[in-house]
Amino acid sequence: MGKKFSVGAAVSIAAVTAAITVSVTYVYAMNSFNSKVADINERQAMYQKLSEIDQKARQDYIGSIDENNLKDGICAGYVAGLGDSHAQYLSTQKYKEYLAANGAKSIGVGIKTVQDEDGNMEVTEVMPTSPAEEAGLKKGDVIVSMDGKEIARITYGDALNKLDGTAGTKVTLGVLRPNTQSGESSAGAVAESLTFTITRAEYTDRTITYAMINGNTAYLKISEFTEDTLTNFSTALNKLIGEKACGMVVDLRDNPGGSVESAAKVLDLLLPAGNTVSSRDKSGNVTVEYTSKTGAVELPVSVIMNQSTYGAAEIFAADIRDFKKGMLVGEQTAGYGTKDEAVPLSDGSAMILSVAEYLTVGGSPFQGTGIQPEIRKSLTEPQKSLLKRNQLPFAEDPQIQAGVTALIRQGAAVQQVPGAESSEPAASAGE
């Protein structure tokens, strides 16, 4: 039999409930208010300190102040203070250059380089029909100066950035070309000193190289994901499939990432239907950005990666693993898993901010942790040096051969098992 409550008791309970509700609401409101006040006070303190610095500088600094440089410096300092290594402030001019660099075509000299032991720029690849090729620059040339300044003094990184630029502008390169004629070794050869004045222009950055290795295994190296990668990858893959490839090794070593959209399009060729790229924002909202359709290449896959495999390339590797399409070989990747966007500002400048983190198919972020290989294999320092210069033969590359072994584990009928002697063709190149 149920208990009966008097009207007075019911009124009392309702009053107590209302009082508790009001109290909880009040406490929450006060906490929220105090938090906002503290935030406002912190901002006010920051503005006051900046005002104090500005006042002291204008009062005592003996040099002249460029107001535009000062404004850009303040903005750059704020973004740097976020503590995000991916974030940066772009002045109006830098933002224009950023937009140009992210267009369909690259604009610049058209070479790839590595830093040699003296801090100079060793040319490892010259893009076909590029300004560098037309000027006569060759693979193996060593750039020691740029516009009359030694590379070692202006630093390799700054020199690398100056290779690209506005179409029609010129750059003068001082070059040492090793003389390897008459059977001389490059170590004992006398270098020829040359000067090239090159006009920057549009060129096509080659991102796909391919070959048939170990008899009947497709090898495709993706140096970066760009707008043209899908077309060139598809063309190369179809050619190798036509030559009866039993499986494919996809090389993502030293891939800086590039376009996530491009990576998703290549994944669409290889994977069955499903979500391939997802991100999570500050509020915890998950957005599916790209999916793959039904239909996939039937060949088994192994992906080679290293500590310089970044961003879009890490997403690619994780998807191949999580869709159980193939195996990952090599080393842990860089762990660059944030979605970075260029946010335009009112005066034509911009800032690049990390606005979300990318997730694996299983829902895990990889920012700061990277993607782990299933078969761990490293290179020696001499092998790494040869790899950077595109001089490490397929048969002598432990990571490539481990990738072939991974295909065998997946059932691929490889003709030349790793370790057996073989003669392999040089890599072909996609445009």
C-alpha positions, 0 to 999 in steps of 0.5 A: 500500500503506497504512502500518502503525503500531505499537501504541506509536505509536498509544498515543503519538498518542492520548496527545498528542491527549488532552493537546491536548484537555485543554489546549484545554478548560482554556484555554476553562474558564479564559477562561470563569471569568475572564470570569465573575469579572470580571463578578462583580467589576464587579457587586460594585463597582457594589453597593459604590458604590451602598452608599457613595452611600446611606450618605453621603446618609443621613449628610449629606443635610439633607432627608427621604428617601422610601424608595419614591421612592428605590427607584423612582429607583434602578431608573429609573437602572439602566434608563437606564444601559443606554443604550437609548432605548426602555428605561424603568422603570415604577413600580407606578402607572405600570405600571397606567397603561401597562396601561390605555393599552394596552387596547382603549379609550383613556381620556382627553380624546380630542383630537390636538394639535400644538405651536404656535410659542409652545409651546402645544397646538393642537387638530388633531382631536377624536375623535367622541363623546369627552369633549372633543367633548361638552365643546365643544372644537373643532379649531383651539382652542389650549390654553394652560393645564392645571389652572391651569399654563401649557403653556409652563411644564409643557412640551408633552410633559408636558401631552400625557401628562396628557390621558390618565389614569384614567377619572372624573378631571377636567382643566381646560383654558384655551383660546384660540379664534380668532375667524374670523367675519365673514371675518376671517383667523385671523392678525388675529382676536381670540381668545376665552378659554374654560375647559373642565373635562373628565372623562376617559373611554373614547373610540375613537381614530380611526386611519383616514381615507380618500377617493377622490382623483385621480378614482379612486384610493383614499387611506387614512391610518393614523394608528396601528395599534390593535386597531380598525385592521383592521376600519376599514381593511377597511371603508374599502377595500371602500367605495373598491373598490366605487367602482372604485378603480384603486389605493391610496395608504396614508399612514403619515406621522407614524404612531408604530407601535403594535401589530405584530399589528394591522399584520400583520393589515392586511398579511394583506389585501394580501399573498399567503401568506408570512412577514410579521413576524420577529424575532431575539433576543440569541442569534441565534434568528429567530422568525416571529411573523406570516404572511399567508394566500393571497388578496390585494387585487389593487390596486397599492399605494404607501406614503407615509412620512416621518422620523416613521414608526415601528415597526409602520408601518416593518414594513408599508412594508418588507413591501409593498416586499419582497413586490413589492406596491407602491412606497415614496414619501417619506422615510427612516423613523425606524429604530425596529426593536426588539421592546420588552416590558413585563417585570413585576417582583415588586412590581407595577412593570415595565421595558420592554426591547428583547428582539429586533430586527425583520427585513425579509423579506430578513432585514435589521434596520432598527433605527437605519437605517430603511426607504428610499423608492424614490421620494424626495419631501420637503415644504417647511416650510410644507407640513409645518405644514399636514400636521400640522394636516390642512390640506394639500389632496391635490392640493397634497401632493407626496408624495401626488401622487408616490404616485399617480405610483407607481401609474401606474408600476405600471399603474394607470389613474388618471383625473387624472394628478398636476399636472392640476387637479381638485376632490377631496372631503374625507377621510372618517373611519373610526370 
